[in-house]
Amino acid sequence: QVQLVESGGGLVQPGGSLRLSCAASGSIFRFNAMGWYRQAPGKERELVAAITSGNTNYVDSVKGRFTISRDSAGNTVYLQMHSLKPEDTAVYYCTVGTYYRSTYRFGDYWGQGTPVTVSS
């Protein structure tokens, strides 16, 4: 099985920064991509950022503000968030999946989530 553990969330004021971390363990050799989703109350879970070898992708609303990265072993993924806005408030989830050409496939595995609240 796959275990994903997110950390780093919290309360931050608008314009602030947070760095989220996700440690993956278990049978992750089948996957070549990792990503971050977020889900705000009453809204669908949204893919925020994804990474695989040589490729990163971001939803338009976070481009230029968020950076996804991972370690050389590929078992830890980070989301560095700058210039946070109230609309970034959500529970952020880590996941693993696959990438081929320009398509990521996620959704089978999730961490417990780490909440991010951006508020004055």
C-alpha positions in Angstrom: 0.0 0.0 0.0 0.9 3.7 -0.2 1.1 6.0 2.7 1.1 9.7 2.3 1.7 12.1 5.2 1.2 15.9 4.7 2.5 18.5 7.0 3.2 22.2 7.1 -0.3 23.7 7.0 -1.5 26.4 9.3 -2.9 29.8 9.7 -1.2 32.6 7.8 -2.1 36.2 6.9 -2.7 37.3 3.3 0.6 37.8 1.6 2.4 35.3 3.8 4.1 32.1 2.9 3.9 28.4 3.9 5.8 25.3 2.8 3.9 22.1 2.7 5.6 18.7 2.8 4.4 15.2 1.9 6.3 12.1 2.7 5.4 9.0 0.6 6.2 5.5 1.6 5.1 2.0 0.7 4.6 0.7 -2.9 5.4 3.9 -4.7 7.6 2.4 -7.3 4.7 2.2 -9.7 4.3 5.9 -9.8 6.2 8.6 -11.6 4.3 11.7 -10.5 3.2 13.5 -7.4 0.8 16.3 -6.9 -1.0 18.6 -4.6 -4.8 19.0 -4.5 -6.9 21.3 -2.4 -10.5 21.3 -1.3 -12.3 24.3 0.1 -15.6 23.9 1.9 -18.4 23.2 -0.5 -16.1 23.0 -3.5 -14.7 20.1 -5.5 -11.2 18.9 -4.9 -8.9 20.8 -7.3 -5.5 19.9 -8.7 -3.1 22.7 -7.7 0.3 21.5 -8.8 1.9 18.3 -10.1 5.5 17.2 -10.8 7.3 14.5 -12.6 10.7 14.2 -14.1 11.4 17.4 -16.0 7.9 18.7 -15.7 5.8 20.8 -13.4 2.3 22.1 -13.9 0.1 24.5 -12.0 -3.4 25.6 -12.0 -3.7 29.1 -13.3 -4.7 30.6 -10.0 -1.4 29.7 -8.3 1.1 30.3 -11.2 3.9 32.5 -10.1 3.1 32.1 -6.4 3.4 28.3 -5.8 6.3 26.1 -6.5 6.2 22.3 -6.4 9.4 20.3 -6.0 10.5 16.9 -4.8 13.7 15.2 -3.5 16.0 13.2 -5.7 14.5 9.9 -4.4 11.1 11.0 -5.5 9.4 10.1 -2.2 9.0 13.6 -0.8 7.1 16.4 -2.5 6.9 20.0 -1.4 4.7 22.9 -2.1 6.2 26.3 -1.5 3.5 28.9 -1.3 4.0 32.6 -1.5 1.7 35.6 -1.7 -1.1 33.6 -0.2 -4.6 34.8 -0.7 -7.8 34.1 1.2 -9.0 32.1 -1.7 -6.1 29.7 -1.2 -7.8 28.6 2.0 -8.4 24.8 1.8 -7.3 21.4 3.0 -4.3 20.5 0.9 -3.8 16.8 0.0 -0.9 15.0 -1.4 -1.2 12.2 -4.0 0.8 10.0 -6.2 0.1 8.9 -9.8 1.3 8.7 -13.3 2.2 11.1 -16.1 2.3 10.5 -19.8 2.9 13.3 -22.3 0.8 16.2 -20.8 -1.6 14.1 -18.8 -1.4 13.4 -15.0 -3.5 10.7 -13.5 -4.2 11.0 -9.8 -7.0 10.1 -7.4 -6.3 6.6 -6.1 -4.3 7.6 -3.1 -4.5 10.4 -0.6 -2.9 11.7 2.5 -4.9 12.9 5.5 -4.6 16.5 4.3 -3.2 19.5 5.9 -5.3 22.6 6.4 -4.2 26.0 5.2 -6.1 29.1 6.3 -5.3 32.5 4.9 -7.0 35.1 6.9 -6.4 38.4 8.7 
